[in-house]
Amino acid sequence: MTGRDRGRLPSREEVLDFIRKSTTPVGKREIARAFNITGSDRIPLKAMLRELADEGLIGRGAKRKVAPPDALPAVAVLDIHEQDVDGELLARPASWSNDVAPPRIYVVPGQRTPTPPAIGHRILARLDRQADGSYLARVIRRLEAPPGAVLGVFTAVGADGRVQPTDRRIKHELVIRGEHSLGAETGDLVLCTLEPGHRRAVIEGRVVERFGRIDDPRALSLIAIHRQGLPTEFSEAALAEARAATPAEMKGREDLRALPLLTIDPADARDFDDAVWAAPDDDPANPGGFHAVVAIADVAHYVRPGSALDKAALERGNSAYFPDRVVPMLPEELSADLCSLIAGTDRPCMVAKMRFDADGNKIGHSFSRAMIRVHCRLTYRQAQAIRDGKIAGPDDRDVREHVTRLYDAWHILDAARTKRAPLDLDLPERRVEIGEDGYIAAVHPVERLDAHRLVEEFMIQANVAAAEMLEARKAPCMYRVHDRPAAEKVVALADYLQEFDIRLAKGQVIKPAHFNGILAQAADSANAHIINEVILRCQAQAEYSPENYGHFGLNLRRYAHFTSPIRRYADLLVHRSLIGALGFGPGGLRPEDIEKFAEIGEAISGHERRASAAERDALDRFTAVFMADRVGAVFAARVSGATRAGLFVRIADTGADGLIPISSLGYEYFRHDATRHALIGEASGKEYHLGDGVEVELMEANTVTGGLIFKLLKVTEEVTRGRAKAGLAKRRKTVKRTTPKAVRKRKAKAAGKTAAAPGKRKARKSK
């Protein structure tokens, strides 16, 4: 720095460059010295540093350093996009141009927000960076999100109309001129685009599609599909390719049409992409062992790399399933016909042939490209009834024999599975039943049969065989990976489990068996559902990746998805890799596809999360409609989540989830204790815990948003805690009560101690 530069205020870029190159954090004094800034010239420097910190470009505090690339400003505009398994709302910056992913942002309702924030809201929030790099976003106010296409409910007004958006972010109605209404009638669910040049409060729109009546429950799936942005229309090129497809020929395929393969699927299955067969091994060297065949639709024969169908499938990533419809990954000409394993019809398949010993260990496998003919289609319930001797399916001696052999093989595989000890969580699912009239008949938990477990285990074995074959051939593999839980989550879980007298040693290499041991300890207790829940929340999220780091949940070193290429793009990639590696003819991977494997893995993992969110969204909406006529009714429930927004509860009979807003729990401030999964009243010391049994009244069922709001009537059953329960009262006593009576008592007690203090001091001195 020369004398000419004395007193010159450096530019923002120069300050950032100086901080970046410094080996240690620097403060205002070091920066001023470096740029020869003295006296009153330090005032604009201080203002610049505060500005850079507010923008998230440098850290705060006396000593500063350049913020990491994912740092955020002190105040930012955010979009709430997701809710995690703990019920916490997650947000992301409304504008984000960095190459790295944005940090995790947890939304905390502000003191002055009249309604709690929700998914889809845009907010202005004050951000506090946490030690782990995440942020707490405290809502300052709600903002208007700029709408694109708008889904809403049409109401006729004279010759024109109005559309009330289903998205709570959009507060204004759209005005629809008569010539732009597309014939919509009052109560229709419609999709609109905005007309250019709207003025002031009047925003005009144009109806571009009608979806039927909003009071028709089938409209609920459409809202969820639109909200999550699932692609629903195929390009003309993709449809043309699907229509032009013809049945595959036998040439180049193994003829397995005489093998009595069975399909076992739900009663309302819309596609059939897997068939199974098993029989005892006749090799004397393998006594008690068996053969198994898993045949999977040869989608790669029809969907070639780079084709219009391929692009459409990648855009979707997977099919999405709703109570009343499916959004398929492939057009129906393929998914419901040529690629569907229809009984009695020749179909091309990729086939995994496996041999197992008497202990259920796989001792060999091979693959072929074949032609099959399914012998019989069964539902899960039919297969189970045949096994149990209650003939509820085809009364065919051969079918019964084939089902019996499948179950015999499964029992051996199940014993090996038990020995392998995958994570064994008991997580009930909800199912919406649609009646013949198209309306919701019931919402109930899904029944889990041995037939489900049988098919699941055969599919797992085929998936493992596919991954092993590709590794042996040094071919690309799109693995299905599931990382072990993060260390900090395991530590938090171990601390929480101490409240139930359950010990999980910290610092050990955690395995699924450790969790299974905990689940076994809690299995016969009233806390079993809580333990299942907290262990689930401890887990990482499964994803697709060409890099293999194993599947923690299944306790497998290598695992890929091979068994559902009709509905998962990852499986199609595995098929293509096998075709290329084993020389099975056309339809293998291209070099350019292999180069993009990591990018494709990220994309289809995101598409999977998008579809899952839409499915959950629709399920919530269907449940809300089912519960709408029960507003005011009282239900038994359990606390399924304690968050900053309030208590989430799950109804016992339907499994419906809803929120008890934190503002309805009382006038005191409730502190959220994430480690103990609890809300704790600062004044009263009252605690509400995950798993508490409660009695609630349904106050609101929003059929458009799918939200259920409850009022807490009473706690019927507190979570039974062990050794920590003895210290619970002690902890509650340490909470400072802020009621006027409590404050008066503390002041009086303090005054008494002060008056007695001199005498006590004198007595000590006399000793």
C-alpha positions in Angstrom: 0.0 0.0 0.0 1.5 3.3 -1.0 1.1 6.7 0.5 -1.1 7.7 -2.4 -3.6 5.1 -1.2 -3.7 6.5 2.3 -7.4 6.9 3.4 -8.9 5.4 0.2 -11.8 3.2 1.0 -11.2 -0.1 -0.7 -13.9 -1.7 -2.9 -16.0 -4.6 -1.7 -14.1 -7.0 -3.9 -10.7 -5.8 -2.5 -12.0 -6.3 1.1 -13.3 -9.8 0.2 -10.0 -10.7 -1.5 -8.0 -9.5 1.5 -10.1 -11.6 3.9 -10.1 -14.6 1.6 -6.2 -14.6 1.4 -5.7 -14.1 5.1 -4.6 -17.3 6.9 -6.5 -16.3 10.0 -9.9 -14.5 10.6 -9.4 -10.7 10.6 -11.3 -7.8 12.1 -12.0 -4.2 11.3 -8.6 -3.2 12.8 -6.5 -5.5 10.6 -8.5 -4.5 7.5 -8.1 -0.7 8.3 -4.3 -1.2 8.9 -3.9 -3.1 5.6 -5.6 -0.3 3.6 -4.1 2.6 5.7 -7.6 3.7 6.8 -7.6 5.9 9.9 -9.8 8.2 12.0 -13.3 8.9 10.7 -12.6 7.0 7.5 -13.2 3.8 9.5 -16.9 4.6 9.8 -17.7 3.8 6.1 -15.5 0.7 6.4 -17.5 -0.5 9.4 -20.7 0.1 7.4 -19.3 -1.9 4.4 -18.4 -4.8 6.7 -21.9 -4.8 8.2 -23.4 -4.8 4.7 -21.2 -7.7 3.6 -22.2 -9.7 6.7 -25.9 -9.0 6.1 -25.5 -10.3 2.5 -24.0 -13.4 3.9 -20.6 -12.8 2.1 -18.6 -12.7 5.3 -19.1 -14.1 8.8 -20.2 -12.0 11.8 -18.3 -11.2 15.0 -15.2 -9.3 15.9 -13.0 -11.5 13.7 -14.3 -12.2 10.2 -13.7 -14.6 7.4 -15.2 -15.0 4.0 -18.4 -17.0 4.4 -18.7 -20.5 2.8 -20.3 -20.6 -0.7 -23.7 -21.7 0.8 -23.9 -18.8 3.3 -27.1 -16.7 3.3 -27.8 -13.1 4.2 -29.3 -12.1 7.5 -32.7 -11.5 5.9 -33.8 -13.4 2.8 -36.8 -14.3 0.7 -37.5 -18.1 1.0 -39.9 -20.6 -0.5 -41.2 -23.3 1.9 -41.0 -26.5 -0.1 -40.9 -29.6 2.1 -41.7 -31.1 5.5 -39.2 -33.5 7.0 -40.0 -36.7 8.9 -40.0 -34.7 12.2 -42.7 -32.4 10.9 -40.3 -29.5 10.5 -40.9 -27.1 7.6 -37.9 -26.7 5.3 -37.3 -23.7 3.0 -34.9 -22.8 0.2 -33.8 -19.4 -1.1 -36.2 -18.0 -3.7 -33.2 -17.2 -5.9 -30.1 -19.4 -5.7 -27.4 -19.3 -8.4 -24.5 -21.1 -6.6 -23.2 -24.4 -7.9 -23.4 -26.0 -4.5 -26.7 -27.0 -3.0 -28.3 -24.5 -0.6 -28.0 -25.1 3.1 -30.8 -26.7 5.1 -33.2 -24.1 6.4 -35.7 -24.8 9.2 -38.7 -22.4 9.4 -39.8 -21.0 12.8 -43.2 -19.2 12.9 -42.8 -15.6 13.8 -44.5 -13.9 16.8 -46.6 -11.7 14.5 -47.6 -14.2 11.8 -51.4 -14.6 12.0 -51.4 -18.0 10.3 -48.7 -20.6 10.6 -46.5 -21.0 7.5 -47.1 -24.0 5.2 -45.6 -25.7 2.2 -45.9 -23.5 -0.8 -45.7 -20.2 1.1 -43.1 -17.6 0.1 -41.8 -15.7 3.2 -39.4 -12.9 4.2 -37.4 -14.3 7.1 -34.5 -13.5 9.4 -31.8 -16.1 9.3 -29.6 -17.4 12.0 -26.8 -19.7 11.0 -26.4 -22.8 13.3 -23.1 -24.6 14.2 -23.9 -27.4 11.8 -24.2 -25.0 8.9 -28.0 -25.1 8.8 -30.2 -22.0 9.4 -33.2 -21.1 11.5 -35.6 -18.9 9.6 -37.8 -16.7 11.7 -40.8 -15.5 9.7 -41.1 -11.7 9.4 -44.0 -11.8 7.0 -45.7 -13.7 4.2 -45.0 -12.6 0.6 -47.0 -13.0 -2.6 -45.4 -15.7 -4.8 -45.5 -14.9 -8.5 -47.9 -17.4 -10.0 -47.4 -19.2 -13.3 -50.2 -21.6 -14.3 -52.9 -21.4 -11.7 -55.1 -24.3 -10.6 -58.4 -23.2 -9.0 -62.1 -23.5 -8.7 -64.3 -21.7 -11.2 -67.4 -19.7 -10.2 -69.7 -18.2 -12.8 -70.5 -14.5 -12.3 -72.9 -13.4 -15.0 -71.4 -13.9 -18.4 -67.9 -14.0 -16.9 -66.3 -16.0 -14.0 -63.9 -16.0 -11.1 -61.3 -18.6 -10.2 -60.3 -19.2 -6.6 -56.7 -20.7 -6.6 -56.2 -23.9 -4.7 -52.7 -22.7 -3.8 -52.8 -20.8 -0.5 -49.9 -18.6 -1.7 -52.1 -16.9 -4.1 -54.6 -14.6 -2.3 -56.3 -13.0 -5.2 -59.0 -14.4 -7.5 -58.6 -14.4 -11.2 -61.2 -12.8 -13.4 -62.2 -14.9 -16.4 -63.9 -13.2 -19.3 -66.7 -15.3 -20.9 -64.8 -15.9 -24.1 -61.8 -17.3 -22.1 -63.8 -19.7 -19.8 -63.6 -22.8 -22.1 -67.2 -23.5 -21.1 -66.4 -23.9 -17.4 -69.2 -24.1 -14.9 -69.5 -23.2 -11.2 -67.6 -25.8 -9.1 -65.3 -26.9 -11.9 -61.6 -27.5 -11.2 -59.7 -25.6 -13.9 -56.2 -24.8 -15.0 -55.6 -21.1 -16.0 -52.8 -19.0 -17.5 -52.5 -15.3 -16.7 -53.4 -12.8 -19.4 -50.7 -10.2 -20.0 -51.2 -6.6 -19.0 -53.3 -7.1 -15.9 -54.0 -3.9 -13.9 -53.9 -3.3 -10.2 -56.0 -5.7 -8.2 -57.8 -7.1 -11.3 -55.8 -10.1 -12.6 -57.3 -11.7 -15.7 -56.8 -15.4 -16.6 -57.7 -17.8 -19.4 -59.0 -21.4 -18.7 -56.8 -23.8 -20.6 -58.1 -27.1 -19.2 -61.1 -28.4 -17.2 -60.6 -31.3 -14.8 -64.2 -31.9 -13.6 -65.9 -31.0 -10.4 -64.0 -29.9 -7.3 -66.4 -32.0 -5.2 -65.4 -35.1 -7.1 -62.7 -36.7 -4.9 -60.8 -37.7 -8.1 -59.9 -34.0 -8.5 -57.8 -34.3 -5.3 -55.0 -36.2 -7.1 -54.9 -33.6 -9.8 -54.3 -30.9 -7.3 -51.3 -32.9 -5.8 -50.0 -33.7 -9.3 -50.1 -30.0 -10.3 -48.7 -28.8 -7.0 -45.6 -31.0 -7.2 -45.1 -30.3 -11.0 -45.3 -34.0 -12.1 -45.2 -34.3 -15.9 -48.5 -35.7 -17.1 -48.4 -35.4 -20.9 -46.2 -37.3 -23.3 -44.8 -35.6 -26.3 -46.3 -36.6 -29.7 -43.0 -38.2 -30.7 -43.1 -40.4 -27.6 -46.7 -41.4 -28.2 -45.9 -42.1 -31.8 -43.1 -44.4 -30.8 -45.3 -46.2 -28.3 -48.1 -46.7 -30.8 -45.7 -48.0 -33.4 -44.3 -50.7 -31.1 -45.0 -54.3 -32.0 -44.6 -57.5 -30.0 -41.1 -58.8 -29.7 -39.9 -61.8 -31.7 -38.4 -65.0 -30.4 -35.1 -64.5 -32.3 -32.1 -64.2 -29.9 -34.2 -65.2 -26.8 -34.3 -68.2 -24.6 -37.7 -69.9 -24.7 -39.1 -70.1 -21.2 -42.8 -70.1 -22.2 -43.3 -73.6 -20.6 -42.0 -72.4 -17.2 -45.1 -72.0 -15.0 -44.3 -68.4 -13.8 -46.9 -66.6 -11.6 -47.5 -62.9 -11.1 -48.5 -61.8 -7.5 -49.7 -58.2 -7.2 -52.3 -56.0 -5.5 -55.9 -56.5 -6.6 -55.9 -53.0 -8.2 -52.5 -53.4 -9.9 -52.2 -51.4 -13.1 -49.1 -53.0 -14.5 -47.4 -56.3 -14.1 -43.6 -56.2 -14.5 -42.4 -59.2 -12.5 -43.2 -63.0 -12.4 -41.7 -65.7 -10.1 -41.2 -69.4 -10.0 -39.4 -71.7 -7.5 -38.7 -75.5 -7.2 -36.4 -77.8 -5.3 -32.9 -78.2 -6.7 -32.5 -81.7 -8.1 -28.7 -81.5 -7.8 -27.5 -84.0 -5.3 -24.7 -81.7 -4.3 -27.3 -79.2 -3.1 -29.6 -81.1 -0.7 -32.5 -79.0 0.5 -31.7 -76.2 -1.9 -33.9 -74.8 -4.6 -33.9 -73.0 -7.9 -35.7 -69.6 -8.3 -36.5 -67.6 -11.4 -37.5 -63.9 -11.4 -38.7 -62.7 -14.9 -38.9 -58.9 -15.5 -40.5 -57.2 -18.4 -37.9 -56.3 -21.1 -38.6 -52.6 -21.3 -35.2 -51.9 -22.9 -36.3 -53.7 -26.0 -38.9 -51.0 -26.6 -37.3 -47.9 -25.0 -34.0 -47.3 -26.7 -31.4 -44.8 -25.4 -31.9 -41.3 -26.8 -35.4 -42.0 -28.2 -38.4 -39.8 -27.4 -39.7 -42.5 -25.1 -36.4 -42.5 -23.3 -36.4 -38.8 -22.8 -40.0 -38.9 -21.5 -39.1 -41.7 -19.0 -36.0 -39.8 -17.7 -38.1 -36.7 -17.3 -40.5 -38.6 -15.0 -37.9 -40.9 -13.3 -40.7 -43.2 -12.0 -44.4 -43.7 -12.1 -46.5 -42.1 -9.3 -49.4 -43.9 -7.8 -52.6 -42.3 -6.4 -55.8 -43.7 -4.9 -57.7 -43.1 -8.1 -55.0 -43.1 -10.9 -51.4 -43.6 -11.9 -49.1 -41.1 -13.6 -47.0 -43.6 -15.6 -43.4 -43.4 -16.6 -44.3 -44.9 -19.9 -47.4 -44.5 -22.2 -50.1 -47.1 -21.6 -49.4 -48.8 -24.9 -46.2 -50.1 -23.2 -46.9 -50.0 -19.4 -50.4 -51.6 -19.6 -49.9 -53.8 -22.7 -46.6 -54.7 -24.5 -44.4 -54.5 -21.3 -47.1 -55.9 -18.9 -46.8 -59.6 -18.1 -50.3 -60.6 -18.9 -51.2 -64.2 -18.2 -51.3 -66.4 -21.2 -49.6 -64.0 -23.5 -46.0 -64.2 -24.8 -43.8 -61.4 -23.4 -40.1 -60.6 -23.7 -38.2 -60.5 -20.4 -34.9 -60.2 -18.7 -34.6 -63.2 -16.5 -32.6 -63.8 -13.3 -32.0 -67.5 -12.5 -30.7 -68.2 -9.0 -29.7 -71.2 -6.9 -29.9 -71.2 -3.1 -28.7 -73.8 -0.6 -30.7 -75.2 2.3 -29.7 -72.2 4.5 -31.0 -69.6 1.9 -27.5 -68.6 0.8 -27.3 -67.7 -2.9 -24.7 -70.1 -4.5 -25.1 -69.1 -8.1 -26.9 -66.9 -10.6 -27.2 -66.2 -14.3 -29.2 -63.9 -16.6 -30.8 -64.4 -20.0 -33.0 -62.5 -22.4 -36.0 -64.7 -22.8 -39.6 -65.1 -23.9 -42.1 -66.1 -21.2 -45.8 -66.8 -20.9 -47.2 -66.2 -17.4 -49.2 -69.3 -16.2 -51.5 -67.4 -13.8 -52.1 -64.0 -12.3 -52.8 -63.9 -8.5 -53.4 -61.2 -6.0 -51.6 -61.1 -2.7 -54.7 -62.1 -0.9 -55.4 -65.0 -3.3 -51.8 -66.4 -2.9 -52.1 -66.2 0.9 -55.5 -67.9 0.9 -54.1 -70.7 -1.3 -51.2 -71.1 1.1 -53.5 -71.2 4.1 -55.7 -73.8 2.5 -58.6 -71.4 1.8 -59.0 -71.5 -1.9 -59.8 -67.9 -2.8 -58.0 -67.9 -6.1 -58.0 -70.2 -9.1 -59.0 -73.7 -8.1 -56.1 -75.3 -10.0 -54.0 -78.1 -8.6 -50.9 -76.9 -10.5 -51.4 -73.3 -9.2 -51.6 -74.6 -5.7 -48.5 -76.6 -6.1 -46.5 -73.7 -7.6 -47.7 -71.4 -4.8 -46.7 -74.0 -2.2 -43.2 -74.3 -3.7 -42.8 -70.5 -3.7 -43.7 -70.4 0.0 -41.4 -73.3 0.8 -38.5 -71.4 -0.9 -39.5 -68.2 0.8 -39.3 -69.7 4.3 -35.7 -70.7 3.6 -34.9 -67.2 2.3 -36.7 -65.6 5.2 -34.4 -67.6 7.6 -31.4 -66.3 5.8 -32.9 -62.7 5.9 -33.3 -63.0 9.7 -29.7 -64.1 10.0 -28.6 -61.1 7.8 -30.6 -58.8 10.1 -31.8 -55.9 7.9 -33.4 -53.0 9.6 -36.8 -54.3 10.7 -39.1 -51.3 11.3 -42.8 -51.7 11.8 -44.3 -48.7 9.9 -48.0 -48.9 9.1 -49.3 -47.4 5.9 -52.6 -45.9 5.0 -54.8 -47.0 2.1 -57.7 -45.1 0.6 -60.5 -47.2 -0.8 -62.5 -45.7 -3.6 -66.1 -47.0 -4.0 -67.8 -47.9 -7.2 -69.4 -44.5 -7.2 -65.9 -42.9 -7.3 -66.2 -41.6 -3.8 -64.1 -42.5 -0.7 -65.4 -45.6 0.9 -62.8 -46.0 3.7 -59.3 -45.0 4.9 -57.5 -47.8 6.8 -54.1 -49.2 7.6 -52.6 -51.5 5.0 -52.6 -55.2 5.9 -49.2 -56.9 5.6 -49.3 -60.5 4.5 -46.7 -63.2 4.1 -47.4 -63.0 0.4 -46.1 -59.4 0.4 -42.9 -60.5 2.2 -42.5 -63.5 -0.2 -42.5 -61.3 -3.4 -40.4 -58.6 -1.7 -37.6 -61.1 -0.8 -37.5 -62.7 -4.3 -37.2 -59.2 -5.7 -34.4 -58.3 -3.3 -32.4 -61.4 -4.3 -32.8 -60.6 -8.0 -31.7 -57.0 -7.4 -28.6 -58.3 -5.5 -27.8 -60.7 -8.3 -28.0 -57.9 -10.9 -25.6 -55.7 -8.9 -23.1 -58.6 -8.4 -23.2 -59.5 -12.1 -22.5 -56.0 -13.2 -19.6 -55.7 -10.7 -18.2 -59.0 -11.9 -18.3 -57.8 -15.5 -16.9 -54.4 -14.5 -19.9 -52.7 -16.1 -21.6 -49.5 -15.0 -24.2 -50.0 -12.3 -26.9 -47.5 -11.0 -26.8 -48.7 -7.3 -29.6 -48.2 -4.9 -27.7 -46.9 -1.9 -28.6 -46.1 1.7 -26.0 -44.6 3.9 -25.6 -45.3 7.6 -27.1 -42.7 9.9 -25.2 -39.5 10.7 -23.1 -39.8 13.8 -24.8 -36.8 15.5 -28.2 -38.4 14.9 -27.1 -41.6 16.5 -25.8 -39.7 19.6 -29.1 -37.8 19.9 -31.0 -41.1 19.6 -28.9 -42.7 22.3 -29.5 -39.8 24.6 -33.3 -40.0 23.9 -33.4 -43.8 24.5 -32.0 -43.4 28.0 -35.4 -42.1 29.0 -36.8 -45.6 28.3 -34.0 -47.4 30.1 -32.7 -48.5 26.7 -29.0 -48.3 26.1 -27.3 -47.6 22.7 -23.6 -47.4 23.1 -22.1 -44.2 21.5 -19.0 -44.3 19.3 -19.5 -47.8 17.9 -19.9 -48.6 14.3 -23.6 -48.7 14.1 -25.3 -51.7 12.3 -29.0 -52.5 11.6 -28.7 -55.2 14.3 -28.2 -52.6 16.9 -31.5 -50.9 16.0 -33.2 -54.3 15.7 -32.1 -55.1 19.3 -33.7 -51.8 20.5 -36.9 -52.6 18.6 -37.0 -56.1 20.1 -36.7 -54.6 23.7 -39.6 -52.3 23.0 -41.7 -54.7 21.0 -44.1 -55.6 23.8 -44.2 -52.2 25.5 -46.6 -49.3 25.0 -43.7 -47.4 23.6 -43.0 -49.7 20.6 -44.5 -47.2 18.1 -42.4 -44.3 19.5 -39.2 -46.3 19.2 -40.0 -47.3 15.6 -40.7 -43.6 14.8 -37.5 -42.2 16.3 -35.3 -44.9 14.7 -36.9 -44.1 11.4 -36.1 -40.4 11.8 -32.5 -41.3 12.5 -32.0 -42.9 9.1 -30.5 -41.4 6.0 -32.4 -41.1 2.8 -31.9 -43.8 0.1 -30.9 -42.6 -3.4 -29.5 -43.7 -6.7 -25.8 -43.4 -7.4 -23.1 -45.0 -9.6 -20.9 -45.0 -6.5 -21.6 -47.9 -4.3 -21.5 -47.4 -0.5 -23.9 -50.2 0.3 -27.5 -50.4 1.5 -27.6 -49.9 5.3 -31.3 -50.6 5.8 -31.1 -54.0 3.9 -27.7 -54.7 5.3 -26.3 -55.5 1.9 -22.9 -54.5 0.5 -24.2 -54.1 -3.1 -27.8 -53.6 -4.3 -29.4 -52.3 -7.4 -33.0 -51.9 -8.7 -33.6 -54.4 -11.5 -37.2 -55.6 -11.0 -39.4 -52.7 -12.1 -38.3 -51.0 -15.3 -41.9 -50.2 -16.3 -42.1 -47.8 -13.4 -38.5 -46.9 -12.4 -35.8 -45.4 -14.8 -33.0 -46.7 -12.6 -34.1 -50.3 -13.3 -34.1 -49.6 -17.1 -30.5 -48.4 -16.8 -29.5 -51.6 -15.0 -31.2 -53.7 -17.7 -29.3 -51.8 -20.4 -26.0 -52.3 -18.6 -26.7 -56.0 -18.3 -27.6 -56.2 -22.0 -24.3 -54.6 -23.0 -22.2 -56.5 -20.5 -23.7 -59.9 -21.4 -23.9 -59.3 -25.2 -27.7 -59.6 -25.3 -28.1 -57.6 -28.5 -29.5 -54.1 -29.0 -30.7 -51.8 -26.3 -27.5 -51.5 -24.2 -26.0 -48.4 -22.7 -24.3 -45.8 -24.9 -20.9 -44.3 -23.9 -22.5 -40.8 -23.5 -25.1 -42.3 -21.0 -22.2 -43.9 -18.9 -20.5 -40.5 -18.7 -23.7 -38.9 -17.3 -24.5 -41.7 -14.8 -23.8 -39.5 -11.7 -25.9 -36.7 -13.1 -28.7 -39.1 -14.0 -28.6 -40.6 -10.5 -29.1 -37.2 -8.9 -31.9 -36.4 -11.3 -33.9 -39.6 -10.7 -33.4 -39.4 -7.0 -35.0 -36.0 -7.1 -37.8 -37.2 -9.3 -38.5 -40.0 -6.8 -38.8 -37.5 -3.9 -41.1 -35.4 -6.1 -43.4 -38.3 -6.8 -43.4 -39.4 -3.1 -44.3 -35.9 -2.1 -47.2 -35.9 -4.6 -48.4 -39.3 -3.4 -48.4 -38.1 0.3 -50.0 -34.9 -0.7 -52.9 -36.7 -2.4 -53.3 -39.1 0.5 -53.6 -36.2 2.9 -56.2 -34.6 0.7 -58.3 -37.7 0.3 -58.1 -38.2 4.1 -59.2 -34.6 4.7 -62.2 -35.2 2.4 -63.1 -38.4 4.3 -62.8 -36.5 7.6 -64.6 -33.4 6.5 -68.1 -34.5 7.7 -66.6 -35.4 11.1 -65.6 -31.8 12.2 -66.4 -31.5 15.9 -65.9 -35.2 16.5 -63.5 -36.4 19.2 -60.8 -38.9 18.5 -58.2 -40.9 20.3 -54.7 -40.1 18.9 -51.0 -40.1 19.6 -48.5 -37.3 19.2 -46.5 -38.2 16.1 -44.3 -35.1 16.1 -43.4 -32.2 18.3 -42.2 -29.1 16.3 -41.9 -25.4 16.6 -45.3 -25.1 14.8 -47.1 -27.3 17.3 -48.0 -31.0 17.9 -48.6 -33.4 15.1 -51.1 -36.1 16.0 -52.1 -39.4 14.3 -55.6 -40.7 14.6 -55.8 -44.3 15.7 -58.5 -45.6 13.4 -57.7 -44.0 10.1 -54.0 -43.1 10.5 -54.9 -39.5 9.5 -52.3 -36.9 10.5 -53.1 -33.4 11.7 -51.7 -30.4 13.6 -52.5 -29.0 17.0 -51.2 -25.4 16.5 -48.7 -24.3 19.2 -50.8 -21.2 19.8 -53.8 -23.4 20.9 -51.8 -25.0 23.7 -52.0 -22.0 26.0 -50.8 -18.5 26.5 -47.4 -19.3 27.7 -44.3 -19.8 25.6 -43.5 -23.4 24.6 -39.9 -24.3 24.0 -39.2 -27.0 21.3 -36.7 -29.6 22.6 -35.6 -31.4 19.4 -33.4 -33.9 21.3 -36.3 -35.1 23.6 -39.0 -34.7 20.8 -41.0 -32.5 23.2 -42.7 -29.1 23.6 -42.1 -27.7 27.1 -44.1 -24.8 28.6 -41.7 -22.2 30.1 -44.1 -21.1 32.8 -45.9 -24.2 33.7 -43.2 -26.8 32.9 -45.9 -28.8 31.1 -44.4 -31.2 28.6 -45.9 -32.8 25.5 -43.9 -35.7 24.1 -43.7 -37.8 21.0 -45.9 -40.9 21.6 -48.2 -39.3 24.3 -51.8 -40.6 24.0 -54.2 -37.7 23.6 -57.8 -37.0 23.0 -58.5 -34.4 20.3 -61.3 -32.6 18.6 -61.3 -32.1 14.9 -61.7 -28.3 14.3 -61.0 -28.0 10.6 -60.6 -30.3 7.5 -59.5 -28.3 4.6 -60.4 -30.4 1.6 -58.4 -28.3 -0.9 -55.1 -28.1 1.0 -55.5 -31.5 2.8 -54.8 -30.0 6.2 -56.4 -31.2 9.4 -56.4 -28.9 12.5 -57.2 -30.4 15.9 -57.7 -29.0 19.4 -56.1 -30.8 22.3 -58.7 -31.9 24.9 -56.6 -33.9 27.3 -53.5 -36.1 27.6 -54.8 -39.7 28.1 -51.5 -41.5 28.4 -48.0 -40.0 29.0 -45.0 -41.8 27.5 -43.6 -44.2 30.1 -40.0 -43.2 30.7 -37.5 -45.1 32.7 -34.6 -43.8 34.8 -35.0 -40.3 33.4 -38.5 -40.1 34.7 -37.2 -39.8 38.3 -35.4 -36.7 37.3 -38.3 -35.2 35.3 -39.8 -33.4 38.3 -36.4 -32.0 39.2 -36.0 -30.7 35.7 -39.4 -29.1 35.8 -38.6 -27.3 39.0 -35.6 -25.7 37.4 -37.8 -23.9 34.9 -38.4 -20.3 36.0 -42.1 -19.6 36.2 -43.2 -16.3 34.9 -46.7 -16.0 36.3 -47.2 -13.0 38.7 -47.7 -15.3 41.7 -44.4 -17.1 40.9 -42.5 -13.8 40.5 -43.9 -12.5 43.9 -42.8 -15.7 45.6 -39.3 -15.5 44.2 -38.9 -11.9 45.2 -40.1 -12.6 48.8 -37.7 -15.6 49.0 -34.8 -13.5 47.7 -35.6 -10.7 50.2 -35.5 -13.2 53.1 -32.2 -14.6 52.1 -30.7 -11.1 51.8 -31.8 -10.2 55.4 -30.3 -13.4 56.8 -27.0 -13.3 54.9 -25.0 -11.0 57.3 -25.7 -13.2 60.3 -24.6 -16.3 58.4 -21.4 -14.7 57.3 -20.6 -13.6 60.9 -21.3 -17.1 62.2 -18.8 -18.5 59.7 -16.2 -16.0 60.8 -16.6 -16.9 64.5 -15.7 -20.5 63.6 
